[in-house]
Amino acid sequence: MSLNYYLILSAVLFFIGVFGVIRRKNLLMLFFSTEIMLNAVNIGFVAISKYYNDLGGQMFAFFIIAVAASEVAIGLGLLILWYKKSGSLNLDDLAKMRG
């Protein structure tokens, strides 16, 4: 397979993630869409890294995976707290927050 196929796959996954971020009303689905976008970028970095025989892209992909793992850990903790407080993960309810 050539580099173009990997980059097309990466672009398609990234736009699926962008569409999910734009269209979703549920916070959990918003996190899933963000993860899809991060993994699409990882596919692109690793494919280009392999094409040029350079490890820079693969190392950067590992860095993105580490950041995504920490984002999931903190984000899911916040989602659990929000669900316990409000009983819903709807973004419209989040916009109506009061102090």
C-alpha positions as CSV (number, residue, x, y, z in Angstrom):
1,M,0.0,0.0,0.0
2,S,1.2,3.4,-0.8
3,L,1.4,6.5,1.4
4,N,-1.7,8.0,-0.3
5,Y,-4.0,5.3,1.0
6,Y,-2.8,5.9,4.6
7,L,-3.2,9.7,4.2
8,I,-6.7,9.3,2.7
9,L,-7.7,7.0,5.6
10,S,-6.3,9.5,8.1
11,A,-8.2,12.4,6.4
12,V,-11.5,10.4,6.4
13,L,-11.2,9.5,10.0
14,F,-10.3,13.0,11.0
15,F,-13.4,14.4,9.2
16,I,-15.5,11.8,10.9
17,G,-14.2,13.0,14.2
18,V,-14.8,16.7,13.2
19,F,-18.3,15.8,12.2
20,G,-18.8,14.1,15.5
21,V,-17.6,17.0,17.5
22,I,-19.8,19.4,15.6
23,R,-23.0,17.3,15.7
24,R,-22.9,15.6,19.1
25,K,-25.0,16.7,22.1
26,N,-23.6,14.1,24.5
27,L,-20.3,14.8,26.3
28,L,-19.2,11.1,26.1
29,M,-19.7,11.1,22.3
30,L,-17.7,14.3,22.2
31,F,-14.8,12.6,23.9
32,F,-15.0,9.6,21.5
33,S,-15.0,12.0,18.5
34,T,-11.9,13.7,19.9
35,E,-10.2,10.3,20.3
36,I,-11.0,9.5,16.6
37,M,-9.4,12.7,15.5
38,L,-6.3,12.1,17.6
39,N,-5.9,8.6,16.2
40,A,-6.4,9.9,12.6
41,V,-3.5,12.3,13.2
42,N,-1.4,9.4,14.6
43,I,-2.0,7.3,11.4
44,G,-0.8,10.2,9.3
45,F,2.3,10.8,11.4
46,V,3.3,7.1,11.4
47,A,2.6,6.7,7.7
48,I,4.8,9.7,6.8
49,S,7.4,8.5,9.3
50,K,7.6,5.1,7.6
51,Y,7.7,6.7,4.1
52,Y,10.7,8.9,5.0
53,N,12.4,6.2,7.2
54,D,12.4,8.7,10.1
55,L,11.3,7.9,13.7
56,G,10.2,11.4,14.4
57,G,6.6,10.9,13.4
58,Q,6.4,7.6,15.4
59,M,7.8,9.3,18.5
60,F,5.4,12.2,18.1
61,A,2.5,9.6,17.8
62,F,3.6,8.0,21.1
63,F,3.5,11.5,22.6
64,I,-0.1,12.0,21.3
65,I,-1.1,8.6,22.7
66,A,0.2,9.7,26.1
67,V,-1.7,13.0,26.0
68,A,-4.8,11.2,24.9
69,A,-4.6,8.7,27.7
70,S,-4.3,11.5,30.3
71,E,-7.2,13.4,28.6
72,V,-9.4,10.3,28.9
73,A,-8.5,9.8,32.5
74,I,-9.2,13.3,33.6
75,G,-12.2,13.7,31.2
76,L,-13.9,10.6,32.3
77,G,-13.5,11.6,36.0
78,L,-15.1,14.9,35.3
79,L,-17.9,13.2,33.3
80,I,-18.7,10.9,36.2
81,L,-18.8,13.9,38.6
82,W,-21.0,15.8,36.2
83,Y,-23.4,12.8,35.7
84,K,-23.7,12.4,39.5
85,K,-24.6,16.1,39.9
86,S,-27.0,16.5,37.0
87,G,-28.1,13.0,36.0
88,S,-27.4,13.8,32.3
89,L,-24.5,14.2,30.0
90,N,-26.3,16.5,27.6
91,L,-24.4,19.6,26.4
92,D,-27.5,21.8,26.6
93,D,-27.7,21.1,30.3
94,L,-24.1,22.1,30.7
95,A,-24.8,25.4,29.0
96,K,-27.4,26.2,31.7
97,M,-24.9,25.8,34.6
98,R,-25.6,28.0,37.6
99,G,-23.2,28.9,40.5
